[in-house]
Amino acid sequence: MWPHSILKETKDKTRIYVFVGEPKMLLRFMNQMKVEQLFADGEYMVVYLFPDTADYDDLGFFLWDLGMTIDTWQFQFNLLV
């Protein structure tokens, strides 16, 4: 799985990841970071660059979808705060 191999190679020397890509791939990357417990101590951060201007009402679209469980949604929401 591509997020795991990237994180395995970079997590010891990287604390801030800059992500450019599809929102679905951002979620996949961040979910893998959660699986590897990289957010547990607050040492890692992901900055997402989106090449378009988002409306305020659309901001949630980038971090969760209707198929997510409440636990996953809460985790993603806490990343925003």
N, CA, C and O atoms as CSV, one atom per row, in Angstrom:
chain,resi,resn,atom,element,x,y,z
A,1,MET,N,N,0.855,-1.174,0.000
A,1,MET,CA,C,0.000,0.000,0.000
A,1,MET,C,C,0.903,1.241,0.000
A,1,MET,O,O,1.810,1.341,0.827
A,2,TRP,N,N,0.670,2.165,-0.899
A,2,TRP,CA,C,1.573,3.306,-1.067
A,2,TRP,C,C,1.696,4.212,0.149
A,2,TRP,O,O,2.808,4.669,0.413
A,3,PRO,N,N,0.644,4.511,0.916
A,3,PRO,CA,C,0.896,5.391,2.064
A,3,PRO,C,C,1.864,4.768,3.067
A,3,PRO,O,O,2.700,5.462,3.646
A,4,HIS,N,N,1.747,3.460,3.269
A,4,HIS,CA,C,2.619,2.806,4.247
A,4,HIS,C,C,4.091,2.903,3.826
A,4,HIS,O,O,4.951,3.217,4.649
A,5,SER,N,N,4.376,2.640,2.570
A,5,SER,CA,C,5.770,2.673,2.124
A,5,SER,C,C,6.348,4.085,2.201
A,5,SER,O,O,7.518,4.248,2.547
A,6,ILE,N,N,5.565,5.092,1.891
A,6,ILE,CA,C,6.035,6.481,2.001
A,6,ILE,C,C,6.308,6.824,3.459
A,6,ILE,O,O,7.358,7.379,3.784
A,7,LEU,N,N,5.373,6.498,4.329
A,7,LEU,CA,C,5.546,6.812,5.745
A,7,LEU,C,C,6.709,6.036,6.353
A,7,LEU,O,O,7.457,6.576,7.169
A,8,LYS,N,N,6.862,4.789,5.966
A,8,LYS,CA,C,7.953,3.971,6.494
A,8,LYS,C,C,9.316,4.595,6.174
A,8,LYS,O,O,10.231,4.581,6.998
A,9,GLU,N,N,9.428,5.140,4.965
A,9,GLU,CA,C,10.700,5.719,4.535
A,9,GLU,C,C,10.942,7.130,5.075
A,9,GLU,O,O,12.091,7.565,5.153
A,10,THR,N,N,9.891,7.846,5.447
A,10,THR,CA,C,10.062,9.271,5.753
A,10,THR,C,C,9.737,9.678,7.188
A,10,THR,O,O,10.114,10.774,7.603
A,11,LYS,N,N,9.058,8.841,7.953
A,11,LYS,CA,C,8.537,9.285,9.246
A,11,LYS,C,C,9.611,9.645,10.273
A,11,LYS,O,O,9.332,10.416,11.191
A,12,ASP,N,N,10.807,9.122,10.150
A,12,ASP,CA,C,11.854,9.447,11.123
A,12,ASP,C,C,12.464,10.832,10.906
A,12,ASP,O,O,13.010,11.421,11.839
A,13,LYS,N,N,12.374,11.350,9.690
A,13,LYS,CA,C,12.981,12.640,9.377
A,13,LYS,C,C,11.974,13.709,8.976
A,13,LYS,O,O,12.357,14.847,8.703
A,14,THR,N,N,10.710,13.364,8.939
A,14,THR,CA,C,9.670,14.294,8.482
A,14,THR,C,C,8.630,14.478,9.569
A,14,THR,O,O,8.201,13.505,10.188
A,15,ARG,N,N,8.221,15.711,9.809
A,15,ARG,CA,C,7.158,15.988,10.774
A,15,ARG,C,C,5.969,16.684,10.110
A,15,ARG,O,O,4.837,16.561,10.578
A,16,ILE,N,N,6.218,17.401,9.040
A,16,ILE,CA,C,5.145,18.089,8.319
A,16,ILE,C,C,5.115,17.551,6.897
A,16,ILE,O,O,6.088,17.676,6.154
A,17,TYR,N,N,3.999,16.957,6.529
A,17,TYR,CA,C,3.794,16.451,5.179
A,17,TYR,C,C,2.944,17.451,4.409
A,17,TYR,O,O,1.912,17.901,4.907
A,18,VAL,N,N,3.366,17.799,3.208
A,18,VAL,CA,C,2.592,18.663,2.321
A,18,VAL,C,C,1.995,17.756,1.257
A,18,VAL,O,O,2.712,17.100,0.502
A,19,PHE,N,N,0.665,17.732,1.214
A,19,PHE,CA,C,-0.034,16.801,0.333
A,19,PHE,C,C,-0.715,17.574,-0.785
A,19,PHE,O,O,-1.454,18.526,-0.538
A,20,VAL,N,N,-0.456,17.152,-2.018
A,20,VAL,CA,C,-1.121,17.697,-3.198
A,20,VAL,C,C,-1.731,16.512,-3.922
A,20,VAL,O,O,-1.016,15.581,-4.290
A,21,GLY,N,N,-3.030,16.530,-4.132
A,21,GLY,CA,C,-3.673,15.406,-4.817
A,21,GLY,C,C,-5.161,15.383,-4.556
A,21,GLY,O,O,-5.737,16.337,-4.033
A,22,GLU,N,N,-5.761,14.293,-4.927
A,22,GLU,CA,C,-7.203,14.097,-4.775
A,22,GLU,C,C,-7.576,14.012,-3.297
A,22,GLU,O,O,-6.832,13.431,-2.507
A,23,PRO,N,N,-8.722,14.583,-2.912
A,23,PRO,CA,C,-9.167,14.475,-1.519
A,23,PRO,C,C,-9.257,13.026,-1.032
A,23,PRO,O,O,-8.968,12.756,0.134
A,24,LYS,N,N,-9.655,12.085,-1.907
A,24,LYS,CA,C,-9.731,10.671,-1.515
A,24,LYS,C,C,-8.354,10.138,-1.117
A,24,LYS,O,O,-8.234,9.348,-0.181
A,25,MET,N,N,-7.329,10.570,-1.827
A,25,MET,CA,C,-5.974,10.109,-1.521
A,25,MET,C,C,-5.455,10.749,-0.238
A,25,MET,O,O,-4.678,10.136,0.494
A,26,LEU,N,N,-5.881,11.974,0.034
A,26,LEU,CA,C,-5.538,12.629,1.300
A,26,LEU,C,C,-6.100,11.822,2.468
A,26,LEU,O,O,-5.400,11.562,3.447
A,27,LEU,N,N,-7.359,11.432,2.357
A,27,LEU,CA,C,-7.978,10.623,3.412
A,27,LEU,C,C,-7.250,9.293,3.574
A,27,LEU,O,O,-7.030,8.832,4.694
A,28,ARG,N,N,-6.885,8.694,2.481
A,28,ARG,CA,C,-6.171,7.413,2.541
A,28,ARG,C,C,-4.823,7.593,3.254
A,28,ARG,O,O,-4.444,6.772,4.089
A,29,PHE,N,N,-4.107,8.667,2.917
A,29,PHE,CA,C,-2.823,8.949,3.526
A,29,PHE,C,C,-2.969,9.212,5.025
A,29,PHE,O,O,-2.213,8.671,5.831
A,30,MET,N,N,-3.934,10.039,5.389
A,30,MET,CA,C,-4.138,10.385,6.799
A,30,MET,C,C,-4.650,9.193,7.601
A,30,MET,O,O,-4.288,9.034,8.767
A,31,ASN,N,N,-5.477,8.366,6.999
A,31,ASN,CA,C,-5.925,7.156,7.692
A,31,ASN,C,C,-4.753,6.222,7.966
A,31,ASN,O,O,-4.699,5.592,9.023
A,32,GLN,N,N,-3.812,6.123,7.027
A,32,GLN,CA,C,-2.636,5.293,7.262
A,32,GLN,C,C,-1.786,5.890,8.380
A,32,GLN,O,O,-1.222,5.155,9.190
A,33,MET,N,N,-1.693,7.219,8.427
A,33,MET,CA,C,-0.961,7.864,9.518
A,33,MET,C,C,-1.613,7.530,10.858
A,33,MET,O,O,-0.923,7.318,11.855
A,34,LYS,N,N,-2.943,7.484,10.875
A,34,LYS,CA,C,-3.655,7.125,12.108
A,34,LYS,C,C,-3.362,5.676,12.492
A,34,LYS,O,O,-3.119,5.386,13.663
A,35,VAL,N,N,-3.383,4.767,11.520
A,35,VAL,CA,C,-3.097,3.357,11.776
A,35,VAL,C,C,-1.699,3.208,12.371
A,35,VAL,O,O,-1.490,2.398,13.274
A,36,GLU,N,N,-0.756,3.980,11.871
A,36,GLU,CA,C,0.617,3.906,12.373
A,36,GLU,C,C,0.829,4.788,13.603
A,36,GLU,O,O,1.957,4.951,14.071
A,37,GLN,N,N,-0.256,5.352,14.121
A,37,GLN,CA,C,-0.280,6.158,15.347
A,37,GLN,C,C,0.656,7.370,15.287
A,37,GLN,O,O,1.266,7.738,16.291
A,38,LEU,N,N,0.763,7.978,14.120
A,38,LEU,CA,C,1.631,9.137,13.977
A,38,LEU,C,C,1.002,10.403,14.549
A,38,LEU,O,O,1.711,11.368,14.833
A,39,PHE,N,N,-0.308,10.412,14.720
A,39,PHE,CA,C,-0.970,11.578,15.301
A,39,PHE,C,C,-1.085,11.498,16.822
A,39,PHE,O,O,-1.497,12.465,17.461
A,40,ALA,N,N,-0.731,10.371,17.398
A,40,ALA,CA,C,-0.955,10.124,18.829
A,40,ALA,C,C,-0.270,11.146,19.730
A,40,ALA,O,O,-0.850,11.563,20.732
A,41,ASP,N,N,0.941,11.554,19.397
A,41,ASP,CA,C,1.683,12.488,20.250
A,41,ASP,C,C,1.661,13.917,19.720
A,41,ASP,O,O,2.288,14.801,20.303
A,42,GLY,N,N,0.953,14.151,18.633
A,42,GLY,CA,C,0.874,15.493,18.070
A,42,GLY,C,C,2.165,15.956,17.409
A,42,GLY,O,O,2.389,17.159,17.276
A,43,GLU,N,N,3.009,15.031,16.997
A,43,GLU,CA,C,4.297,15.385,16.399
A,43,GLU,C,C,4.238,15.538,14.881
A,43,GLU,O,O,5.169,16.079,14.284
A,44,TYR,N,N,3.170,15.075,14.250
A,44,TYR,CA,C,3.072,15.093,12.798
A,44,TYR,C,C,1.913,15.980,12.357
A,44,TYR,O,O,0.929,16.150,13.076
A,45,MET,N,N,2.053,16.542,11.155
A,45,MET,CA,C,1.039,17.439,10.619
A,45,MET,C,C,0.962,17.222,9.103
A,45,MET,O,O,1.965,16.926,8.453
A,46,VAL,N,N,-0.232,17.374,8.564
A,46,VAL,CA,C,-0.425,17.299,7.120
A,46,VAL,C,C,-1.006,18.628,6.656
A,46,VAL,O,O,-2.006,19.102,7.195
A,47,VAL,N,N,-0.376,19.216,5.662
A,47,VAL,CA,C,-0.872,20.440,5.027
A,47,VAL,C,C,-1.368,20.024,3.647
A,47,VAL,O,O,-0.628,19.433,2.860
A,48,TYR,N,N,-2.629,20.340,3.367
A,48,TYR,CA,C,-3.222,19.956,2.087
A,48,TYR,C,C,-3.314,21.180,1.192
A,48,TYR,O,O,-3.926,22.183,1.560
A,49,LEU,N,N,-2.706,21.096,0.016
A,49,LEU,CA,C,-2.781,22.170,-0.965
A,49,LEU,C,C,-3.823,21.796,-2.005
A,49,LEU,O,O,-3.716,20.772,-2.680
A,50,PHE,N,N,-4.821,22.641,-2.118
A,50,PHE,CA,C,-5.893,22.415,-3.084
A,50,PHE,C,C,-5.825,23.530,-4.111
A,50,PHE,O,O,-5.839,24.702,-3.736
A,51,PRO,N,N,-5.752,23.205,-5.393
A,51,PRO,CA,C,-5.512,24.212,-6.417
A,51,PRO,C,C,-6.712,25.090,-6.767
A,51,PRO,O,O,-6.668,25.821,-7.757
A,52,ASP,N,N,-7.751,25.033,-5.995
A,52,ASP,CA,C,-8.953,25.812,-6.276
A,52,ASP,C,C,-9.425,26.472,-4.986
A,52,ASP,O,O,-8.995,26.095,-3.896
A,53,THR,N,N,-10.291,27.437,-5.109
A,53,THR,CA,C,-10.863,28.092,-3.945
A,53,THR,C,C,-12.101,27.318,-3.508
A,53,THR,O,O,-13.004,27.081,-4.310
A,54,ALA,N,N,-12.143,26.930,-2.248
A,54,ALA,CA,C,-13.283,26.175,-1.721
A,54,ALA,C,C,-14.244,27.123,-1.014
A,54,ALA,O,O,-13.829,28.072,-0.348
A,55,ASP,N,N,-15.522,26.851,-1.169
A,55,ASP,CA,C,-16.536,27.586,-0.423
A,55,ASP,C,C,-16.561,27.083,1.009
A,55,ASP,O,O,-16.221,25.928,1.265
A,56,TYR,N,N,-16.955,27.923,1.933
A,56,TYR,CA,C,-17.029,27.532,3.342
A,56,TYR,C,C,-17.892,26.281,3.508
A,56,TYR,O,O,-17.545,25.390,4.285
A,57,ASP,N,N,-19.006,26.207,2.790
A,57,ASP,CA,C,-19.920,25.070,2.917
A,57,ASP,C,C,-19.313,23.765,2.398
A,57,ASP,O,O,-19.803,22.686,2.732
A,58,ASP,N,N,-18.261,23.847,1.592
A,58,ASP,CA,C,-17.649,22.656,1.019
A,58,ASP,C,C,-16.432,22.165,1.790
A,58,ASP,O,O,-15.862,21.136,1.426
A,59,LEU,N,N,-16.018,22.854,2.826
A,59,LEU,CA,C,-14.788,22.494,3.519
A,59,LEU,C,C,-14.818,21.086,4.099
A,59,LEU,O,O,-13.804,20.387,4.080
A,60,GLY,N,N,-15.954,20.667,4.608
A,60,GLY,CA,C,-16.064,19.324,5.175
A,60,GLY,C,C,-15.877,18.227,4.154
A,60,GLY,O,O,-15.492,17.111,4.502
A,61,PHE,N,N,-16.145,18.529,2.900
A,61,PHE,CA,C,-16.007,17.552,1.827
A,61,PHE,C,C,-14.601,16.978,1.769
A,61,PHE,O,O,-14.424,15.825,1.375
A,62,PHE,N,N,-13.615,17.746,2.147
A,62,PHE,CA,C,-12.242,17.316,1.999
A,62,PHE,C,C,-11.787,16.364,3.097
A,62,PHE,O,O,-10.778,15.681,2.922
A,63,LEU,N,N,-12.486,16.295,4.210
A,63,LEU,CA,C,-12.009,15.481,5.319
A,63,LEU,C,C,-12.926,14.342,5.738
A,63,LEU,O,O,-12.537,13.527,6.574
A,64,TRP,N,N,-14.107,14.262,5.198
A,64,TRP,CA,C,-14.958,13.117,5.517
A,64,TRP,C,C,-16.013,12.943,4.441
A,64,TRP,O,O,-16.300,13.864,3.676
A,65,ASP,N,N,-16.578,11.763,4.393
A,65,ASP,CA,C,-17.650,11.486,3.451
A,65,ASP,C,C,-18.777,10.771,4.189
A,65,ASP,O,O,-18.647,10.436,5.366
A,66,LEU,N,N,-19.869,10.545,3.494
A,66,LEU,CA,C,-21.060,9.988,4.140
A,66,LEU,C,C,-20.870,8.553,4.622
A,66,LEU,O,O,-21.626,8.096,5.479
A,67,GLY,N,N,-19.881,7.831,4.096
A,67,GLY,CA,C,-19.666,6.445,4.485
A,67,GLY,C,C,-18.820,6.275,5.735
A,67,GLY,O,O,-18.581,5.145,6.161
A,68,MET,N,N,-18.365,7.358,6.326
A,68,MET,CA,C,-17.488,7.248,7.494
A,68,MET,C,C,-18.289,6.979,8.763
A,68,MET,O,O,-19.443,7.390,8.890
A,69,THR,N,N,-17.656,6.286,9.690
A,69,THR,CA,C,-18.284,6.076,10.985
A,69,THR,C,C,-18.107,7.333,11.834
A,69,THR,O,O,-17.291,8.191,11.497
A,70,ILE,N,N,-18.840,7.453,12.901
A,70,ILE,CA,C,-18.734,8.620,13.776
A,70,ILE,C,C,-17.346,8.722,14.404
A,70,ILE,O,O,-16.843,9.826,14.612
A,71,ASP,N,N,-16.719,7.575,14.710
A,71,ASP,CA,C,-15.367,7.603,15.280
A,71,ASP,C,C,-14.366,8.184,14.290
A,71,ASP,O,O,-13.526,9.006,14.656
A,72,THR,N,N,-14.458,7.755,13.042
A,72,THR,CA,C,-13.554,8.279,12.019
A,72,THR,C,C,-13.820,9.755,11.790
A,72,THR,O,O,-12.885,10.546,11.663
A,73,TRP,N,N,-15.091,10.130,11.737
A,73,TRP,CA,C,-15.436,11.538,11.550
A,73,TRP,C,C,-14.894,12.373,12.696
A,73,TRP,O,O,-14.340,13.447,12.462
A,74,GLN,N,N,-15.040,11.906,13.927
A,74,GLN,CA,C,-14.548,12.647,15.087
A,74,GLN,C,C,-13.037,12.813,15.022
A,74,GLN,O,O,-12.517,13.885,15.332
A,75,PHE,N,N,-12.328,11.764,14.623
A,75,PHE,CA,C,-10.882,11.850,14.476
A,75,PHE,C,C,-10.506,12.911,13.452
A,75,PHE,O,O,-9.646,13.750,13.719
A,76,GLN,N,N,-11.139,12.884,12.285
A,76,GLN,CA,C,-10.841,13.858,11.232
A,76,GLN,C,C,-11.185,15.266,11.713
A,76,GLN,O,O,-10.420,16.198,11.466
A,77,PHE,N,N,-12.317,15.440,12.392
A,77,PHE,CA,C,-12.725,16.761,12.868
A,77,PHE,C,C,-11.722,17.300,13.876
A,77,PHE,O,O,-11.399,18.487,13.847
A,78,ASN,N,N,-11.225,16.451,14.765
A,78,ASN,CA,C,-10.249,16.893,15.757
A,78,ASN,C,C,-8.964,17.378,15.114
A,78,ASN,O,O,-8.251,18.189,15.704
A,79,LEU,N,N,-8.655,16.903,13.924
A,79,LEU,CA,C,-7.473,17.387,13.222
A,79,LEU,C,C,-7.633,18.831,12.794
A,79,LEU,O,O,-6.645,19.545,12.626
A,80,LEU,N,N,-8.877,19.270,12.616
A,80,LEU,CA,C,-9.132,20.643,12.197
A,80,LEU,C,C,-9.004,21.633,13.344
A,80,LEU,O,O,-8.695,22.804,13.125
A,81,VAL,N,N,-9.238,21.171,14.557
A,81,VAL,CA,C,-9.280,22.070,15.718
A,81,VAL,C,C,-7.895,22.385,16.220
A,81,VAL,O,O,-7.744,23.127,17.191
